[in-house]
Structures are given as structure tokens and as C-alpha cells.
Amino acid sequence: MKRVPVLVNCEERHREHPRRFEIPPLVQRQNLDVGDVVKLIWDDQNNQQGECGERMWVEVKLVISLSGRRRYKGTLMNRPYYFKGVMQHGQEIEFGPENIAGID
């Protein structure tokens, strides 16, 4: 079965497991600048156990404000292992504050 990467909503995961899954404060996740580096997590949509996925770093290349909400576009800095052949180094990624697991 083909692997299908789905960007994780880290805010939801943090609410489910606040002690085991910490994320940066919202004010930091909402105020990134071009050049900042963030950690995002992808799960495999086709994995029913939710055990497989990958954490990778993305460099912010564009900050977008839409109706008071911040969105970001960045490029994947890692060479995917689990999603090799599906995702690639340098790939453009669109994400929001809710997807950020860490800030470097």
C-alpha cells in the first residue's frame, strides 16, 4: 500500500497528551519569520495503528496572513526516510501554527 503523508495537528496531539507531547507556546508558533526552522510531523494516512510517521525540519520561506490567521510556506530540509519516494528534500510545505512541534 502506498504511503500517504498527512501533516499532524500538534495542538490536538498536545491536548491529548500534554505531559508527553510538549509544543512551543502559541505566541512563538504564530510569530515565525522567514529563515526560522521548525519541526513538523507527518503520519501515514494508510497506517491504521498510527505507529509510523516522520518528524522533519522545514525552513520558513514565506509568511502569509489570511483573515488574522498566520500560515507559512517552507522547504523541507531533511531527506525523508519513511516517506522516501513520496516526499523529497527541498519540497515546498504549507503549514500553520497548529502543525508546529518544535522551533530550532
C-alpha positions in Angstrom: 0.0 0.0 0.0 1.3 3.4 -0.9 2.4 5.7 1.9 0.4 8.9 2.2 1.9 11.6 4.4 -0.6 13.7 6.4 0.6 16.7 8.4 -0.1 16.3 12.1 -2.1 18.8 14.1 0.3 19.1 17.0 -2.1 21.2 19.1 -4.6 18.3 19.1 -1.8 15.8 20.0 -0.7 18.1 22.8 -4.2 18.4 24.2 -4.5 14.6 24.2 -1.1 14.1 25.9 0.0 17.4 27.5 2.8 15.8 29.6 4.3 13.5 26.9 3.9 15.8 23.9 5.0 19.3 24.5 4.9 22.1 21.9 6.2 25.7 21.8 3.8 28.4 23.1 1.3 29.7 20.6 2.8 33.1 20.6 6.0 31.7 19.3 4.3 29.5 16.7 2.3 32.4 15.4 5.2 34.8 15.1 7.7 33.0 12.9 9.9 34.9 10.4 11.4 33.9 7.1 14.5 31.8 7.9 13.2 30.3 11.0 13.4 26.5 11.2 10.5 24.4 12.6 9.9 20.7 13.3 6.8 19.2 11.7 5.4 15.7 12.0 3.7 13.6 9.3 1.7 10.4 9.9 0.9 7.8 7.3 -2.8 8.1 6.4 -2.8 4.4 5.4 -1.4 3.1 8.7 -4.3 2.3 10.9 -2.2 1.8 14.0 -0.8 5.3 13.8 2.7 4.0 14.7 4.5 5.2 11.6 5.4 8.6 10.6 8.3 11.0 10.4 9.5 14.2 12.1 11.3 16.6 9.8 12.7 20.1 9.8 11.3 22.9 7.5 12.7 26.3 6.8 10.2 29.1 6.6 10.3 30.8 3.3 7.1 32.8 3.3 4.8 34.2 6.0 1.1 34.6 5.0 -1.6 36.5 6.9 -5.1 35.5 6.0 -8.0 37.0 7.9 -5.9 37.4 11.0 -4.5 33.8 10.7 -0.9 33.1 10.0 0.1 30.5 7.5 3.6 29.5 6.3 5.3 28.1 3.3 8.7 26.5 3.7 11.0 23.9 2.3 11.8 20.5 3.6 15.4 20.4 5.0 15.5 16.6 5.6 15.8 13.7 3.2 12.8 11.6 4.1 13.3 8.1 5.3 9.8 6.7 5.9 8.3 8.8 3.1 11.2 8.3 0.7 9.9 8.5 -2.8 6.8 10.3 -1.7 8.4 13.4 -0.2 11.8 14.9 -1.1 14.4 17.3 0.3 13.6 20.8 -0.8 9.9 20.1 -1.3 7.6 23.1 -0.6 5.4 22.6 2.5 2.4 24.7 3.6 1.6 24.7 7.3 0.2 26.7 10.2 0.9 27.2 13.9 -1.1 24.2 14.7 1.3 21.9 12.9 4.5 23.1 14.6 6.0 20.5 17.1 9.3 22.5 17.7 11.3 25.6 16.8 15.0 25.4 16.3 
